[in-house]
Amino acid sequence: MFLEITGSTKKNRELASSITEFCATKLMTTRLANTLEINIELVNDLAKKEGVYGDCIWEDKPNRPKEFTIRADSKLAPRHMVETIAHEMVHVKQWAKGEMQELVRQSKTRFNGTLFGETEYWDRPWEIEAHGREKGLFVRWAETTGKCNEAWTQENLY
C-alpha cells in the first residue's frame, strides 16, 4: 500500500498512518491492500467548514478503484480523528473489494448487489457497516499498539 499523509502535526500523521495500516490488515487481504494508493489529508476544522468529520472518495475508477483520498478533521480529539479514519477505511474496503460501486450517471449506488437511489444517511447500509466497525477497529488498534492505557484513548465522545 502506498500511503501519503499531509496536514496537521507529526503526531496526528503518525496516528493516521498507524490506524490506516491496521485497518488495511483487518479489512482486506494483504494482496489487495498492496495494490492501493491512499492519500490522507488531515484538514483543520473540516467539520466547521464542510459539516463532516471525514470523507473518502475514489480517485481512479468507479469499479474496484485502487486510488483513494481520505480527509479527516485534524481538530477533533485524537480518538475521534482515529475512529473517523477507521470509518473511512471501511469505505475503502467496500469500494476496493467491489462491494460498493457508484453509478455516477444514474446518481445511484450499488451495495452488495442492491441498487440504492436517494437514501437517508443513517439508512445507507454502507454507512451502517462503517459506523458499526469504526469503534471495534479503534479498540483493537489501541490494544494492539499498546495505546489502550493512554488517557486520550479513554475519552467519552458520545
N, C-alpha and C positions, 0 to 999 in steps of 0.2 A: 504494500500500500504506500502510495506517495501521499504524504501529509504535509501541508503547509499551513501555518497558523500566524495570523497577523493581528496587531492591535493589542491593547491593554498592557498588562505587566508581564514580566518574565514568569512570575509565579502562576498567574492565570493561564499563560500559554502552556506551561508545564502540566497544569491540571487538565487542560483541554486535550493535550496530546495523550496523556495517560488514560483518560476515560475513553477517548476515541479508539485507541488501540485495544483497550479492554473490551469495549462493546463489539468491535470487529471480530474478536476471537470468540465471543459468546453468541453472536447473532448469525455468523456465516462461516463457511469453510475457509480455511487458510488459502486455498486456491482462488476462491472468489475474492477474498479480501486483498490478495496480492495484485489483482487487476484494477483496483480502484485508485482514483485520484480524488482526494478530499481536501478542499480548501476551507479553513475555518477563519471567519472574521469575527473577532471579539469587538463588538460595537458599543461605544459609550452611549448609554441612555437609549438603547433601541426601543425599549418599552414606551418611554415617553415620546419618542419621535414617531414611531410607527404602530404602537399599540400591541406589540408582540414581544415575548421574551426571547424567541428564537424562531428560525425557519430554515428550511432546507429546499434546495432546488437542484435538479439535474441540469448539467450544462451541455451535454453532447447530443443525446437522442432520447426520445420518449420510451423506447422499448429496451429494457435491460441496460440502462445507462451505466457508465463507469466513472463519469466525472461529476462531482458534486460540490456545491458551496453550502456550507452551514454558517449561519450567523447566530450569535448569541449575545445577549446583553451583558456587557462586562461590568456593569454597575450593580448587578444582582449580588446577593450574598453568595459566597463561593459555592456552598452546597447547591443552591438553586441554579447557578450557572452550570455546574457539572450535571445536574439532573436534566437540565434543558438540552445539553449536548447529547446525553444518553437518549432522550426522547427523539431528537433529530436523527440519531444513528439508527433507530428503529425504522425511520422512513428511508434512510439509505438502503438498509437491508431489503425493505419492501420493494423498492424500485430495482435494485441490482439483481434480486432473485426473480424478478418478473411477477411478483405478487400484485404489484400495483403498476398501472400504466395510465398516463394521462392522454386522453384523446382530445388533443388541443382544438382541432377544427370543430368538434362536436361539443366542446366545453363540458366533457364528461370524464369520469374516472372509472376505470375497470379495476376492481379489487377482488382477488381470488375468484375470478370468473364472473362476477356480478357487476353490471353496469350501474353507475350512480350519476345522477344529474345533480341539481342543486339539493344539497343535504345540509341540515344544521350541523355545525361544527362538532358538537358533542355526540351526534348520532352517526358520524362517519366511522366505519369500522376500522379504518387505518389509524384514526386518532384514538379510538378506544384501545387498540393494541399498544400504541406508543405511550399513552398515559398509563396503561396498566403495567408496562415493563420498565418505565424510567426509574421508579423508586427501587425496584428489585435490582436492576443493573447497578444503580448507585451503591446500594448496601453491599452487594457482592464485591464491587470495585474497592470500596472503603475497607472491607475485611481483607481482601487480597493484598492491598498495598500497605496495610497496617495503619491506615488513616482513621480507622473506626474509633480510635481512642482520642482523637483530636477534637477539641471543643467545637470547632466550626462544622463538623460533620453531624453534630447532635442538634443542630438548630431546628426549632419547631417553626416550619414555614407555613403550615396550612392550618 
